[in-house]
Amino acid sequence: MRIQHLYLLLSIAHTGSLRAAAQALNVTQPALTKSLKQLEQELGTSLVTRNSTGARLAPAGEMLAARAA
């Protein structure tokens, strides 16, 4: 796990959107999605729930974000 992974998770939690989180971190949305998938694969669980209105942290993501903050 890299520190950038934690920053992206916290940014998603703060903005509620993958696109907005990518803009806040000055990366492209595909790059953010790729990093998120790497983190989820490394941890073996889904961290973000995506829906039509944006994205929110799954329970595992909330736990990780709370520890990272």
Helices and strands as residue ranges (DSSP letters): H 3-15, H 18-25, H 29-43, E 48-51, E 54-57, H 59-68
